């Protein structure tokens, strides 16, 4: 993993932890009630963490598909494309 990946995943985990901590503190210090602003903050932490973790994985997968297609359509590259697209080409087991 590169430094960029460590920062990306570390910040996502840190933001998620802050959202969970804020939810717990709000729940226990506000008579077992979570205010609307805290819920909004928790939603934003989920969005950030999902974006930080999911977008890079999606982009890496798509770039790999493009590289395979640029190298030609041999049997090896065709089988690799099938591995990268599990929903479309997998047989039922």
C-alpha positions as semicolon CSV with decimal commas, in nm:
position;residue;x (nm);y (nm);z (nm)
1;X;0,000;0,000;0,000
2;X;0,119;0,349;-0,077
3;X;0,120;0,648;0,155
4;X;-0,185;0,783;-0,029
5;X;-0,377;0,463;0,047
6;X;-0,279;0,474;0,415
7;X;-0,394;0,836;0,441
8;X;-0,715;0,763;0,255
9;X;-0,816;0,461;0,463
10;X;-0,688;0,613;0,787
11;X;-0,890;0,929;0,738
12;X;-1,201;0,728;0,648
13;X;-1,166;0,515;0,960
14;X;-1,098;0,822;1,174
15;X;-1,403;1,004;1,043
16;X;-1,619;0,695;1,100
17;X;-1,488;0,667;1,456
18;X;-1,572;1,032;1,519
19;X;-1,927;0,977;1,392
20;X;-1,977;0,676;1,617
21;X;-1,829;0,859;1,914
22;X;-2,052;1,161;1,855
23;X;-2,360;0,939;1,827
24;X;-2,279;0,761;2,152
25;X;-2,205;1,083;2,339
26;X;-2,519;1,248;2,208
27;X;-2,731;0,947;2,300
28;X;-2,604;0,914;2,656
29;X;-2,581;1,287;2,740
30;X;-2,913;1,398;2,585
31;X;-3,165;1,177;2,766
32;X;-3,130;0,889;2,516
33;X;-3,206;1,107;2,218
34;X;-2,990;1,189;1,915
35;X;-3,046;1,535;1,768
36;X;-3,097;1,601;1,400
37;X;-2,762;1,775;1,358
38;X;-2,578;1,475;1,502
39;X;-2,764;1,243;1,264
40;X;-2,663;1,471;0,976
41;X;-2,298;1,453;1,084
42;X;-2,315;1,072;1,109
43;X;-2,461;1,054;0,757
44;X;-2,178;1,271;0,627
45;X;-1,918;1,045;0,789
46;X;-2,075;0,742;0,618
47;X;-2,073;0,923;0,284
48;X;-1,709;1,026;0,320
49;X;-1,592;0,682;0,431
50;X;-1,783;0,508;0,153
51;X;-1,645;0,748;-0,104
52;X;-1,290;0,727;0,022
53;X;-1,287;0,348;0,029
54;X;-1,512;0,267;-0,265
55;X;-1,414;0,510;-0,537
56;X;-1,045;0,416;-0,543
57;X;-1,132;0,046;-0,565
58;X;-1,374;0,110;-0,851
59;X;-1,123;0,324;-1,041
60;X;-0,845;0,066;-1,001
61;X;-1,074;-0,206;-1,133
62;X;-1,179;0,001;-1,435
63;X;-0,817;0,096;-1,516
64;X;-0,720;-0,271;-1,505
65;X;-0,999;-0,352;-1,754
66;X;-0,876;-0,078;-1,989
67;X;-0,516;-0,203;-1,972
68;X;-0,630;-0,556;-2,052
69;X;-0,833;-0,441;-2,351
70;X;-0,538;-0,237;-2,484
71;X;-0,311;-0,544;-2,472
72;X;-0,529;-0,736;-2,718
73;X;-0,793;-1,002;-2,708
74;X;-0,594;-1,318;-2,644
75;X;-0,743;-1,601;-2,444
76;X;-0,546;-1,495;-2,136
77;X;-0,669;-1,136;-2,138
78;X;-1,026;-1,245;-2,212
79;X;-1,023;-1,473;-1,908
80;X;-0,882;-1,189;-1,695
81;X;-1,166;-0,958;-1,806
82;X;-1,415;-1,226;-1,700
83;X;-1,252;-1,237;-1,357
84;X;-1,293;-0,860;-1,324
85;X;-1,662;-0,877;-1,417
86;X;-1,797;-1,139;-1,178
87;X;-2,165;-1,057;-1,221
88;X;-2,168;-1,101;-1,598
89;X;-1,951;-1,404;-1,673
90;X;-1,950;-1,638;-1,375
91;X;-2,112;-1,975;-1,396
92;X;-2,342;-2,090;-1,117
93;X;-2,181;-2,340;-0,886
